[in-house]
Amino acid sequence: MLHRSLISTLCLVAVLSLGVPVPVRAAPPNVLFIAVDDLNDWIGCMGGHPQAATPNLDRLAEVSMLFTNSHCPAPACNPSRTAIMTGISPHVSGLYDNRQKMRELLPDAELLPKYFSRHGYWSAGSGKLLHYFIDQQSWDQYYPPKETEDPFPRTLYPEKRPVSLPVGGPWQYRETDWGPLDVTDEEFGGDYLVSKWVGEQLGKQHDKPFFLACGIYRPHEPWFVPKKYFDQFPLDDIQLPPGYREDDLDDLPPEGKRRGPNRYFGHILKHGQWKQGVQGYLTSIAFADAMVGRVIDALERGPNRDNTIVVLWSDHGWHLGEKQHWQKYTAWRACTRVPLMIRVPPGTTGLTAGTPPNTICDAPVNLLSLYPTLTELAGLPPKESNHGPSLLPLLENPAAEWPHVSITYLNRPGNYGLSERRWRFIQYDNGDHELYDTRNDRYEWNNLASEPEHAARIARMRASAPAEFAEYVAPSDEALQKLAWHAATESGAPPSKPDGNRFDVVFTNRRDQPVKVFWMDRRGTPKSFGTLESGWRKPLQTRPGAVWLITDTNEHPLGYFVVGDRTAHAVIDAE
């Protein structure tokens, strides 16, 4: 009896002698995974702002499929990036906001790079891919080194801050600031060093196929970049956001009116910095575009160009005054709609024809689909925990039937924005809702939810959303930012200057004796909040700028805490 391998060889010889073509298994494709932080549709190929200068993003779009109706899983960095990298939707994981910790809620989740690594890939990354940590267990290599859990290389910032926008109070995020730096890209560092390291990896031959992730931080705040990018956008020529309308809040329900206006936009207007802020965002986009260009150039010059899938995405959009809002955290299109480009070269395992270049798809897609799409393109086994549908049908034919909607989840269960090809629906957990016809109302100026002819449409769209949502789980005390302890002095604790929304601060007494907790009022008079026994913890509701005095049981001052702009942990350490 002939050995099985010998039979196979003889059969192959026979087939070749007959001239019958033998199918050749394509080599596993590489993946270049590019994230750009806080980027809305202000890029040339999406037409979000007439002054956007993004030649490199535009040229990538010309060789890719550009999804013009792509939305983020959540309008905040942490829940969005967690959903993308785990493939698990926020409404299932329960990770809804930036304060929660991924590994507290999802201790066993296998991130996208780890899944590729487990299936024979070399997985490496640089820059911000997760929310200010690396998750070293998920990568084979990282720059900066994964053991540091710090994804940022050295970055040059002004010595004295703020530069452009005065701090309005303890409620303000201190990175809301901008200005030109008289340095080169290399001297600035940051994304330049990320693009340099990623480019070096693209220039090498590798023993394995690679999953290579590149996290570009700009246009995340602060908007400090080299001066040459500011020079492209003279301040006198800056155009304000085309999506802004002064009366845009008038037709919103109460919850929409509450979520729209925020202090940042009013503060920026008060100091005459609106145009300067728009300039800072445009310049930071231009800088990010240049860094993406460096990465794409490295790929094009190197040995991996013809066998590398390229995916570019942003974690969420950004408001610059639209709906009287600055920053993110909303369910409006300005915040949920993000660039998504996918280029699949011909001969790729899961899509042998590749993606047709310069193709636009307006199907409502979500970045949750990236995990299952990339594993399918690479010929890897599907992962059952993925919640997004694969985009492969659209990559084959952008006009293919697409029965799915795209849902963006807000910071608490029951709040979401839902996108179809034409219609967008926003649901708040108190029952308020909004409806927009984005085909005829690009900027969502006209809320149609109260018009009777749309009642059936609203019911249908609401039925497309999940019926159940995972509960919100607060971060552990250990995961919270620790408030600075100020030891008592003869001058005593200062008065509170509360300014901003209420939230909890957790007080923990690690001394072996009880302590007393006092809130200092605006006049500097202590108001008792009771005794905290040894080993006890107690959450207390407070506001930014509040001062909390800690004394012994005889009311002799020990020290005090000053509350910042977010939930934190006030630890009274042992003596």
VEXDREN-2710 file (C-alpha; in Angstrom, 1 decimal):
% VEXDREN-2710
k/r/px/py/pz
1/MET/0.0/0.0/0.0
2/LEU/1.4/3.4/-1.0
3/HIS/1.9/6.0/1.7
4/ARG/-0.7/8.8/1.7
5/SER/1.8/11.5/1.0
6/LEU/3.2/9.6/-2.0
7/ILE/-0.3/9.1/-3.3
8/SER/-0.9/12.9/-3.0
9/THR/2.3/13.6/-4.8
10/LEU/1.5/11.3/-7.7
11/CYS/-2.0/12.8/-7.9
12/LEU/-0.5/16.3/-8.0
13/VAL/2.0/15.3/-10.8
14/ALA/-0.9/13.8/-12.8
15/VAL/-3.0/17.0/-12.4
16/LEU/-0.1/19.2/-13.5
17/SER/0.6/17.0/-16.5
18/LEU/-3.0/17.4/-17.6
19/GLY/-2.7/21.2/-17.4
20/VAL/-5.4/21.5/-14.7
21/PRO/-4.9/24.5/-12.5
22/VAL/-4.2/23.8/-8.9
23/PRO/-5.8/26.2/-6.4
24/VAL/-3.1/27.8/-4.3
25/ARG/-3.9/28.9/-0.8
26/ALA/-3.3/32.5/-0.3
27/ALA/-0.7/33.5/2.3
28/PRO/-2.3/35.0/5.4
29/PRO/-2.6/38.7/5.0
30/ASN/-0.9/41.3/7.2
31/VAL/-3.1/43.8/9.0
32/LEU/-2.2/47.5/9.5
33/PHE/-4.7/48.9/12.0
34/ILE/-4.6/52.7/12.3
35/ALA/-6.5/54.5/15.0
36/VAL/-6.8/58.4/15.0
37/ASP/-8.1/59.8/18.2
38/ASP/-11.2/62.2/18.4
39/LEU/-11.5/62.6/14.6
40/ASN/-14.9/63.6/13.3
41/ASP/-15.8/64.0/9.6
42/TRP/-13.5/67.0/9.1
43/ILE/-11.4/65.3/6.4
44/GLY/-11.4/66.2/2.8
45/CYS/-13.1/63.0/1.5
46/MET/-16.0/63.3/4.0
47/GLY/-16.5/67.1/3.5
48/GLY/-17.1/67.9/7.2
49/HIS/-15.3/71.3/7.0
50/PRO/-14.3/73.2/3.9
51/GLN/-10.9/74.0/5.2
52/ALA/-9.8/70.5/6.3
53/ALA/-6.4/69.6/4.8
54/THR/-6.0/65.9/4.8
55/PRO/-4.2/64.8/1.6
56/ASN/-2.9/61.5/3.1
57/LEU/-6.2/60.4/4.4
58/ASP/-7.8/61.3/1.1
59/ARG/-5.3/59.3/-0.9
60/LEU/-5.9/56.3/1.4
61/ALA/-9.6/56.7/0.8
62/GLU/-8.8/56.6/-3.0
63/VAL/-7.4/53.1/-2.7
64/SER/-9.9/51.9/-0.1
65/MET/-13.6/51.5/0.6
66/LEU/-14.7/54.6/2.5
67/PHE/-17.7/54.0/4.8
68/THR/-19.5/57.4/5.0
69/ASN/-22.1/56.1/7.5
70/SER/-19.8/54.5/10.1
71/HIS/-20.5/55.1/13.8
72/CYS/-18.6/54.4/17.0
73/PRO/-19.8/52.0/19.7
74/ALA/-19.7/54.8/22.3
75/PRO/-19.0/58.5/22.2
76/ALA/-16.1/58.3/24.7
77/CYS/-12.6/56.8/24.4
78/ASN/-12.7/54.0/26.9
79/PRO/-16.0/52.3/26.0
80/SER/-15.5/52.8/22.3
81/ARG/-11.9/51.4/22.2
82/THR/-12.8/48.5/24.6
83/ALA/-15.7/47.5/22.3
84/ILE/-13.6/47.7/19.2
85/MET/-10.7/45.7/20.7
86/THR/-12.8/43.1/22.4
87/GLY/-15.7/42.9/19.9
88/ILE/-18.1/43.1/22.8
89/SER/-20.8/45.7/22.8
90/PRO/-21.1/48.2/25.7
91/HIS/-24.7/47.1/26.3
92/VAL/-23.4/43.6/27.0
93/SER/-20.1/44.3/28.8
94/GLY/-21.6/47.1/30.9
95/LEU/-18.6/49.3/30.2
96/TYR/-20.2/52.6/29.3
97/ASP/-17.9/55.4/30.4
98/ASN/-14.3/56.5/30.7
99/ARG/-14.0/56.0/34.5
100/GLN/-14.6/52.2/34.3
101/LYS/-11.7/49.8/33.9
102/MET/-11.7/47.2/31.1
103/ARG/-10.0/44.4/33.0
104/GLU/-12.4/44.9/36.0
105/LEU/-15.4/44.3/33.9
106/LEU/-13.8/42.0/31.2
107/PRO/-11.0/40.1/33.0
108/ASP/-10.9/37.3/30.4
109/ALA/-11.7/39.1/27.2
110/GLU/-9.3/38.3/24.4
111/LEU/-8.3/41.5/22.5
112/LEU/-8.0/41.6/18.8
113/PRO/-4.1/41.5/18.8
114/LYS/-4.1/38.6/21.2
115/TYR/-6.5/36.6/19.0
116/PHE/-4.3/37.2/16.0
117/SER/-1.2/36.3/18.0
118/ARG/-2.8/33.0/19.2
119/HIS/-3.5/32.1/15.5
120/GLY/0.1/32.5/14.3
121/TYR/0.5/36.3/13.9
122/TRP/3.1/38.6/15.3
123/SER/1.0/41.3/17.1
124/ALA/2.7/44.6/17.8
125/GLY/1.5/48.2/18.4
126/SER/2.5/51.7/19.2
127/GLY/0.6/54.8/20.6
128/LYS/-2.8/55.0/22.0
129/LEU/-5.0/52.0/21.2
130/LEU/-6.8/51.5/24.5
131/HIS/-7.7/54.1/27.1
132/TYR/-4.3/55.2/28.5
133/PHE/-3.0/51.7/29.1
134/ILE/-1.4/49.0/26.9
135/ASP/-2.7/45.7/28.3
136/GLN/0.7/44.2/27.8
137/GLN/-0.6/40.6/27.9
138/SER/-2.3/41.2/24.6
139/TRP/0.8/42.1/22.5
140/ASP/4.0/40.5/21.4
141/GLN/5.8/43.8/21.2
142/TYR/4.9/47.5/21.8
143/TYR/6.5/50.9/21.6
144/PRO/7.0/52.3/24.2
145/PRO/7.8/49.0/25.9
146/LYS/4.6/47.2/26.9
147/GLU/5.8/46.6/30.5
148/THR/5.5/50.3/31.1
149/GLU/1.7/50.3/30.4
150/ASP/2.2/53.8/29.1
151/PRO/1.4/54.1/25.4
152/PHE/2.8/57.6/24.9
153/PRO/6.4/58.3/23.8
154/ARG/8.0/61.6/24.9
155/THR/6.0/64.6/23.7
156/LEU/6.9/68.2/23.9
157/TYR/4.4/70.6/25.5
158/PRO/4.7/74.2/26.6
159/GLU/6.4/74.8/29.9
160/LYS/3.7/77.1/31.1
161/ARG/0.1/76.2/30.7
162/PRO/-2.6/77.2/29.9
163/VAL/-1.5/79.0/26.7
164/SER/-4.7/80.0/25.0
165/LEU/-7.7/79.2/27.1
166/PRO/-7.8/80.3/30.8
167/VAL/-8.9/77.6/33.2
168/GLY/-12.6/78.5/34.0
169/GLY/-12.8/76.5/37.2
170/PRO/-12.2/73.1/38.8
171/TRP/-14.7/71.6/36.3
172/GLN/-12.5/72.2/33.3
173/TYR/-10.4/69.5/31.7
174/ARG/-6.9/71.1/31.8
175/GLU/-6.0/69.8/28.3
176/THR/-8.5/72.0/26.6
177/ASP/-5.8/74.3/25.3
178/TRP/-4.0/75.0/22.0
179/GLY/-1.2/76.8/20.3
180/PRO/1.7/76.5/17.9
181/LEU/5.1/75.2/19.0
182/ASP/8.3/76.4/17.3
183/VAL/9.8/72.9/16.8
184/THR/10.1/70.3/14.1
185/ASP/8.0/67.2/14.0
186/GLU/10.9/65.1/15.4
187/GLU/11.5/67.5/18.2
188/PHE/7.8/67.5/19.1
189/GLY/7.9/63.7/19.4
190/GLY/4.6/62.0/20.2
191/ASP/2.9/60.8/17.1
192/TYR/6.0/61.4/15.1
193/LEU/7.8/58.7/17.2
194/VAL/4.8/56.4/16.9
195/SER/4.8/56.7/13.1
196/LYS/8.6/56.3/13.0
197/TRP/8.4/53.0/14.9
198/VAL/5.5/51.6/13.0
199/GLY/7.1/52.6/9.7
200/GLU/10.3/50.7/10.7
201/GLN/8.2/47.6/11.3
202/LEU/6.5/48.0/7.9
203/GLY/9.9/48.2/6.2
204/LYS/11.0/44.8/7.5
205/GLN/10.4/41.2/6.3
206/HIS/8.8/39.2/9.0
207/ASP/8.8/35.5/9.8
208/LYS/5.1/35.6/10.5
209/PRO/2.2/37.6/9.2
210/PHE/1.7/40.6/11.4
211/PHE/-1.1/42.5/13.1
212/LEU/0.4/46.0/13.5
213/ALA/-1.5/48.7/15.3
214/CYS/-0.7/52.4/15.1
215/GLY/-2.4/54.8/17.5
216/ILE/-2.2/58.4/16.4
217/TYR/-3.2/60.7/19.4
218/ARG/-3.9/63.9/17.6
219/PRO/-6.4/65.5/17.2
220/HIS/-7.0/64.6/20.8
221/GLU/-6.5/67.6/23.1
222/PRO/-4.4/69.5/23.8
223/TRP/-4.0/71.0/20.3
224/PHE/-0.3/71.8/20.5
225/VAL/1.5/70.9/17.3
226/PRO/4.5/72.3/15.4
227/LYS/4.0/75.9/14.1
228/LYS/4.1/74.9/10.4
229/TYR/0.7/73.3/10.7
230/PHE/-0.8/76.4/12.3
231/ASP/0.6/78.4/9.4
232/GLN/-1.6/76.4/7.0
233/PHE/-4.7/77.9/8.7
234/PRO/-4.4/81.7/9.2
235/LEU/-6.7/82.7/12.0
236/ASP/-8.4/85.5/10.0
237/ASP/-9.5/82.9/7.4
238/ILE/-10.9/80.3/9.8
239/GLN/-14.5/79.3/9.1
240/LEU/-16.7/78.3/12.0
241/PRO/-18.3/74.8/12.0
242/PRO/-20.8/74.5/9.2
243/GLY/-23.0/72.4/11.4
244/TYR/-23.6/75.2/14.0
245/ARG/-27.0/76.9/14.3
246/GLU/-27.7/79.2/17.2
247/ASP/-31.3/78.0/17.7
248/ASP/-30.5/74.3/17.2
249/LEU/-31.7/73.4/20.8
250/ASP/-35.2/74.8/20.4
251/ASP/-36.8/71.6/19.1
252/LEU/-35.1/69.2/21.5
253/PRO/-36.7/67.4/24.3
254/PRO/-35.6/68.2/27.9
255/GLU/-32.9/65.5/28.0
256/GLY/-31.5/66.7/24.7
257/LYS/-31.4/70.3/25.9
258/ARG/-29.6/69.1/29.1
259/ARG/-27.0/67.1/27.2
260/GLY/-26.3/69.8/24.5
261/PRO/-25.0/72.9/26.2
262/ASN/-21.9/72.5/28.3
263/ARG/-19.6/74.9/30.1
264/TYR/-16.7/74.5/27.6
265/PHE/-18.4/76.1/24.7
266/GLY/-19.7/79.0/26.8
267/HIS/-16.3/79.5/28.4
268/ILE/-14.6/79.4/24.9
269/LEU/-17.1/82.1/23.6
270/LYS/-16.6/84.2/26.7
271/HIS/-12.8/84.4/26.1
272/GLY/-13.2/84.9/22.3
273/GLN/-11.5/81.7/21.5
274/TRP/-14.0/79.9/19.2
275/LYS/-12.0/80.6/16.0
276/GLN/-8.8/79.8/17.8
277/GLY/-10.2/76.4/18.9
278/VAL/-11.4/75.6/15.4
279/GLN/-7.9/76.5/14.2
280/GLY/-6.3/74.3/16.8
281/TYR/-8.5/71.3/15.8
282/LEU/-7.9/71.8/12.1
283/THR/-4.1/72.0/12.6
284/SER/-4.1/68.9/14.8
285/ILE/-6.0/67.0/12.1
286/ALA/-3.4/68.2/9.6
287/PHE/-0.6/67.0/11.8
288/ALA/-2.3/63.6/12.3
289/ASP/-2.8/63.4/8.6
290/ALA/1.0/63.9/8.0
291/MET/1.8/61.2/10.5
292/VAL/-0.7/58.8/8.8
293/GLY/1.1/59.7/5.5
294/ARG/4.4/58.7/7.0
295/VAL/3.0/55.3/7.9
296/ILE/1.4/54.8/4.5
297/ASP/4.6/55.8/2.7
298/ALA/6.5/53.3/4.7
299/LEU/4.1/50.6/3.7
300/GLU/4.2/51.5/0.1
301/ARG/8.0/51.5/0.1
302/GLY/8.4/48.3/2.0
303/PRO/8.2/44.6/1.2
304/ASN/4.7/44.1/2.7
305/ARG/2.7/46.4/0.5
306/ASP/0.9/43.8/-1.6
307/ASN/-0.2/41.6/1.2
308/THR/-1.4/44.0/3.9
309/ILE/-4.9/45.0/4.8
310/VAL/-5.2/48.6/5.9
311/VAL/-7.9/49.8/8.3
312/LEU/-8.2/53.4/9.5
313/TRP/-10.8/54.4/12.1
314/SER/-11.4/57.0/14.8
315/ASP/-12.9/56.1/18.2
316/HIS/-15.6/58.9/18.1
317/GLY/-16.3/62.3/16.7
318/TRP/-16.1/65.8/18.3
319/HIS/-18.3/68.8/18.7
320/LEU/-17.0/72.3/18.2
321/GLY/-20.1/74.2/19.0
322/GLU/-22.8/72.2/17.3
323/LYS/-25.8/71.8/19.6
324/GLN/-24.0/74.4/21.8
325/HIS/-21.6/71.6/22.8
326/TRP/-17.8/71.2/22.9
327/GLN/-16.1/67.8/23.2
328/LYS/-17.9/64.4/22.9
329/TYR/-20.3/62.3/25.0
330/THR/-23.4/62.9/22.9
331/ALA/-25.5/60.7/20.6
332/TRP/-25.7/63.3/17.8
333/ARG/-24.1/62.6/14.4
334/ALA/-21.3/65.1/15.0
335/CYS/-20.0/62.8/17.8
336/THR/-21.0/59.3/16.6
337/ARG/-20.1/59.4/12.9
338/VAL/-16.4/58.6/12.3
339/PRO/-14.1/57.9/9.3
340/LEU/-13.6/54.3/8.4
341/MET/-11.5/53.2/5.5
342/ILE/-10.6/49.6/4.6
343/ARG/-8.2/48.5/1.9
344/VAL/-8.0/44.8/1.1
345/PRO/-5.4/43.8/-1.5
346/PRO/-6.3/41.3/-4.2
347/GLY/-5.4/37.7/-3.2
348/THR/-6.4/38.1/0.4
349/THR/-7.6/34.9/2.0
350/GLY/-11.2/36.1/2.8
351/LEU/-11.7/38.4/-0.2
352/THR/-9.6/37.2/-3.2
353/ALA/-10.7/40.1/-5.4
354/GLY/-9.8/42.7/-2.8
355/THR/-11.7/45.9/-2.3
356/PRO/-12.4/48.0/-5.4
357/PRO/-10.5/51.3/-5.0
358/ASN/-12.1/54.7/-4.5
359/THR/-15.4/53.1/-3.4
360/ILE/-18.0/54.6/-1.1
361/CYS/-20.4/52.7/1.1
362/ASP/-23.3/54.4/2.9
363/ALA/-24.6/51.4/4.8
364/PRO/-24.9/52.0/8.5
365/VAL/-21.9/50.2/10.0
366/ASN/-20.3/50.2/13.4
367/LEU/-16.7/49.8/14.5
368/LEU/-17.8/46.8/16.5
369/SER/-17.6/45.0/13.2
370/LEU/-13.9/45.4/12.8
371/TYR/-13.0/42.4/15.0
372/PRO/-15.2/39.8/13.0
373/THR/-14.3/41.5/9.7
374/LEU/-10.6/41.2/10.1
375/THR/-10.6/37.6/11.5
376/GLU/-12.8/36.6/8.5
377/LEU/-10.5/38.3/6.0
378/ALA/-7.5/36.6/7.6
379/GLY/-9.2/33.2/7.4
380/LEU/-9.2/32.8/11.2
381/PRO/-12.0/31.0/13.1
382/PRO/-15.0/33.3/14.0
383/LYS/-15.1/34.4/17.6
384/GLU/-18.5/33.7/19.2
385/SER/-18.3/36.6/21.6
386/ASN/-18.2/39.2/18.8
387/HIS/-21.4/41.2/18.6
388/GLY/-20.9/43.1/15.3
389/PRO/-21.7/41.6/11.9
390/SER/-18.8/41.1/9.5
391/LEU/-18.4/43.8/6.9
392/LEU/-17.4/41.2/4.3
393/PRO/-20.7/41.4/2.3
394/LEU/-20.2/45.2/1.9
395/LEU/-16.5/44.9/1.1
396/GLU/-17.5/42.6/-1.8
397/ASN/-20.4/44.8/-2.9
398/PRO/-21.0/48.2/-1.2
399/ALA/-24.6/48.2/-2.4
400/ALA/-25.3/44.7/-0.9
401/GLU/-28.4/44.2/1.2
402/TRP/-27.5/45.2/4.8
403/PRO/-30.2/44.5/7.3
404/HIS/-28.3/45.9/10.2
405/VAL/-28.5/49.2/12.1
406/SER/-25.6/50.9/13.9
407/ILE/-26.0/51.7/17.6
408/THR/-23.9/54.1/19.7
409/TYR/-24.4/53.6/23.5
410/LEU/-24.2/56.6/25.8
411/ASN/-22.8/56.6/29.3
412/ARG/-25.7/54.8/31.1
413/PRO/-27.9/51.9/30.1
414/GLY/-31.0/52.7/28.0
415/ASN/-29.4/55.8/26.2
416/TYR/-28.3/55.3/22.6
417/GLY/-28.2/56.7/19.1
418/LEU/-29.4/54.4/16.3
419/SER/-28.4/54.9/12.6
420/GLU/-30.0/53.6/9.4
421/ARG/-29.0/54.6/5.9
422/ARG/-31.2/57.7/6.0
423/TRP/-32.7/58.0/9.5
424/ARG/-31.2/58.5/12.9
425/PHE/-33.1/57.9/16.2
426/ILE/-31.9/58.9/19.6
427/GLN/-33.4/57.4/22.8
428/TYR/-32.9/58.6/26.3
429/ASP/-33.6/56.5/29.4
430/ASN/-36.2/58.9/30.6
431/GLY/-38.3/58.3/27.5
432/ASP/-37.3/61.5/25.6
433/HIS/-36.3/60.8/22.0
434/GLU/-35.3/62.5/18.7
435/LEU/-35.6/61.6/15.0
436/TYR/-33.6/63.0/12.1
437/ASP/-33.7/62.6/8.3
438/THR/-30.0/62.9/7.6
439/ARG/-30.4/62.6/3.8
440/ASN/-32.1/66.0/3.9
441/ASP/-30.8/67.3/7.2
442/ARG/-27.1/66.5/7.4
443/TYR/-26.5/68.5/10.6
444/GLU/-29.6/67.2/12.5
445/TRP/-31.1/70.6/12.8
446/ASN/-34.8/69.5/12.6
447/ASN/-36.0/67.1/15.2
448/LEU/-39.0/65.2/13.6
449/ALA/-39.9/63.0/16.6
450/SER/-43.1/64.9/17.5
451/GLU/-44.6/64.6/14.0
452/PRO/-47.4/62.0/13.9
453/GLU/-46.4/60.6/10.5
454/HIS/-43.2/59.3/11.9
455/ALA/-44.7/57.4/14.8
456/ALA/-44.5/54.0/13.0
457/ARG/-40.9/54.7/12.0
458/ILE/-39.9/55.5/15.5
459/ALA/-41.5/52.3/16.8
460/ARG/-39.7/50.2/14.1
461/MET/-36.3/51.8/14.9
462/ARG/-36.8/51.4/18.7
463/ALA/-37.6/47.7/18.1
464/SER/-34.1/47.4/16.4
465/ALA/-32.4/48.4/19.6
466/PRO/-31.6/45.9/22.4
467/ALA/-34.4/45.2/24.9
468/GLU/-32.0/44.6/27.7
469/PHE/-28.9/46.5/28.9
470/ALA/-26.1/45.4/31.2
471/GLU/-26.1/47.4/34.4
472/TYR/-23.6/50.1/35.0
473/VAL/-20.9/48.9/37.4
474/ALA/-18.9/51.6/39.1
475/PRO/-15.1/51.3/39.1
476/SER/-13.4/49.9/42.1
477/ASP/-11.9/52.3/44.6
478/GLU/-8.4/51.1/43.5
479/ALA/-9.2/52.1/39.9
480/LEU/-10.2/55.7/40.8
481/GLN/-7.8/58.6/40.6
482/LYS/-6.4/59.3/44.1
483/LEU/-6.9/62.8/45.5
484/ALA/-3.8/64.6/46.8
485/TRP/-3.6/64.8/50.6
486/HIS/-2.7/68.2/52.0
487/ALA/-1.4/68.0/55.5
488/ALA/-2.9/70.4/58.1
489/THR/-1.1/73.7/58.5
490/GLU/-1.7/76.7/60.9
491/SER/-3.6/78.5/58.2
492/GLY/-6.2/75.7/58.1
493/ALA/-8.2/74.3/55.2
494/PRO/-9.3/76.8/52.5
495/PRO/-13.0/77.4/51.7
496/SER/-14.7/75.4/49.0
497/LYS/-15.2/76.9/45.6
498/PRO/-17.8/74.4/44.2
499/ASP/-18.3/74.8/40.5
500/GLY/-19.6/72.0/38.3
501/ASN/-21.8/68.9/38.3
502/ARG/-22.2/66.6/41.3
503/PHE/-20.5/63.2/41.6
504/ASP/-19.2/60.9/44.3
505/VAL/-15.8/60.9/46.0
506/VAL/-15.0/57.8/48.0
507/PHE/-13.4/58.4/51.4
508/THR/-11.4/55.5/52.9
509/ASN/-9.9/55.6/56.4
510/ARG/-6.7/53.5/56.7
511/ARG/-5.7/54.9/60.0
512/ASP/-6.1/52.7/63.1
513/GLN/-8.3/55.4/64.7
514/PRO/-11.6/57.0/63.7
515/VAL/-11.6/60.3/61.9
516/LYS/-14.2/63.0/61.3
517/VAL/-15.1/64.4/57.9
518/PHE/-16.1/68.0/57.3
519/TRP/-17.1/69.9/54.2
520/MET/-15.7/73.4/54.1
521/ASP/-18.4/75.8/52.9
522/ARG/-17.8/78.9/50.8
523/ARG/-17.0/81.0/53.9
524/GLY/-14.5/78.4/55.2
525/THR/-16.9/77.1/57.9
526/PRO/-16.6/73.3/58.4
527/LYS/-19.9/71.4/58.1
528/SER/-19.8/67.9/59.7
529/PHE/-20.4/64.8/57.6
530/GLY/-19.9/62.4/60.4
531/THR/-17.3/60.0/61.7
532/LEU/-15.4/57.5/59.5
533/GLU/-14.4/54.5/61.6
534/SER/-11.0/52.8/61.0
535/GLY/-11.1/50.7/57.9
536/TRP/-14.4/52.2/56.7
537/ARG/-15.1/53.6/53.3
538/LYS/-17.9/56.1/52.5
539/PRO/-18.9/57.7/49.2
540/LEU/-20.0/61.3/49.5
541/GLN/-21.6/63.5/46.9
542/THR/-19.6/66.5/46.0
543/ARG/-18.6/69.0/43.3
544/PRO/-15.4/70.2/41.6
545/GLY/-13.6/72.7/43.8
546/ALA/-15.0/71.3/47.1
547/VAL/-12.7/71.1/50.1
548/TRP/-13.0/68.3/52.6
549/LEU/-11.3/68.6/56.0
550/ILE/-10.3/65.5/58.0
551/THR/-9.8/65.7/61.8
552/ASP/-9.2/63.3/64.6
553/THR/-12.1/62.6/67.0
554/ASN/-11.2/65.7/69.1
555/GLU/-11.5/67.7/65.9
556/HIS/-7.8/68.6/65.6
557/PRO/-7.1/69.0/61.8
558/LEU/-5.1/66.3/60.2
559/GLY/-5.3/67.5/56.6
560/TYR/-7.7/68.1/53.7
561/PHE/-8.6/67.1/50.1
562/VAL/-9.5/69.4/47.2
563/VAL/-11.9/67.8/44.7
564/GLY/-11.0/67.9/41.0
565/ASP/-13.1/67.4/37.9
566/ARG/-14.1/63.8/38.3
567/THR/-14.9/60.9/40.7
568/ALA/-11.9/60.1/42.8
569/HIS/-10.6/58.2/45.9
570/ALA/-9.8/60.2/49.0
571/VAL/-7.5/58.0/51.1
572/ILE/-6.7/58.9/54.7
573/ASP/-3.5/56.9/55.1
574/ALA/-2.1/55.5/58.3
575/GLU/0.1/57.8/60.3
END
